[in-house]
Amino acid sequence: MADPVPLRLHTVPGPVAESVLRLVYGAADAALVARHPGVGKESGLVMDAASLGVPLIVSDHDPVLTARLRGQPWVLTFPAGDPDALAEALHTVVRQPPERPGPQAPGLLGMHTADEQADVLTRSFTSLTAKESRC
């Protein structure tokens, strides 16, 4: 019988502070997002993995998300609801860890860069304050 793979699973009940989140992701080999088939809910975990540079294991529950991630070297997908496929994806991460996502990863998911987000917030604030001054 082969020695067991040194796999450790840690859970952190949320919500957690940004500093804790960065420590957890920094120590992680990969982030896992598994949902039931057909669930199209956007996942903050996917966004976190992309922006914090953590490889991603994700179920194919959302066809739009799956299409965006297809072919990315930092993503492993598996069929939603298939525990054997999930186990194989976890073993793959242990045997051959995927690359870490690069700086282009957040844009692939439609996330704003820091400059773009600052611009959106500035324009929103300016719009709100202009409306207030007319009242």
Secondary structure, 3 states (H helix, E strand, C coil): CCCCCCCCCCCCCCCCCHHHHHHHHHHCCCEEECCCCCCCCCCHHHHHHHHHCCCEEEECCCHHHHHHHCCCCCEEEECCCCHHHHHHHHHHHHHCCCCCCCCCHHHHCCCCCHHHHHHHHHHHHHHHHHHHHHC
